[in-house]
Amino acid sequence: RRATPLGPLTVESWLDSTEGTKTVTKGRTLDGEGNTCVEAEGLFIFPKWAQDHPQWQRHRREGA
């Protein structure tokens, strides 16, 4: 969005949506005046091979 200055910055991130095995997260970096310098969006897909793995099923239940 704009150059990121040296000095105090604020970084924010959040879970935007979850649908089935897809999760979208978003984030941004703000300068000291509250202006957005950087925006980001990530799409995370829970792989089919992990869905049946006991360790991942436990984490999925805890985070649901």
C-alpha positions in Angstrom: 0.0 0.0 0.0 2.8 2.4 0.9 6.4 2.4 2.2 6.8 1.1 5.7 8.6 3.7 7.8 11.1 3.0 10.6 9.6 3.4 14.0 6.5 2.1 15.8 4.3 -0.3 13.8 1.1 -2.2 14.6 0.5 -5.6 13.2 -3.0 -7.1 13.1 -4.2 -10.5 12.0 -7.5 -12.3 12.1 -9.3 -15.4 10.9 -11.6 -14.2 8.2 -13.6 -17.3 7.3 -13.7 -21.1 7.4 -15.6 -23.3 5.0 -15.0 -27.0 5.1 -11.3 -27.6 4.8 -10.5 -24.0 3.7 -9.5 -21.2 6.1 -8.9 -17.6 5.0 -6.8 -15.4 7.2 -6.0 -11.7 6.8 -3.6 -9.2 8.3 -2.1 -5.8 7.9 0.7 -3.6 9.2 -0.1 0.0 10.3 2.4 2.8 10.7 2.5 5.0 13.8 -0.3 7.2 12.4 -2.7 4.3 11.7 -2.1 4.2 7.9 -2.1 0.8 6.3 1.4 0.0 4.9 0.9 -3.7 4.1 -2.1 -6.0 3.6 -2.0 -9.8 3.3 -4.4 -12.7 2.8 -3.7 -16.4 3.2 -5.7 -19.4 2.1 -5.0 -22.5 4.1 -6.3 -25.9 3.0 -6.4 -28.8 5.5 -4.9 -31.7 3.4 -6.9 -34.8 2.9 -4.0 -37.1 4.1 -4.1 -35.3 7.5 -7.8 -35.5 8.0 -7.6 -39.1 9.1 -4.4 -38.7 11.2 -5.3 -38.9 14.9 -2.9 -36.1 15.9 -4.5 -33.6 13.4 -8.1 -34.7 14.4 -7.3 -33.7 18.0 -6.0 -30.3 17.0 -8.9 -29.7 14.7 -11.4 -30.4 17.5 -9.6 -28.1 19.9 -9.5 -25.2 17.4 -13.1 -25.6 16.2 
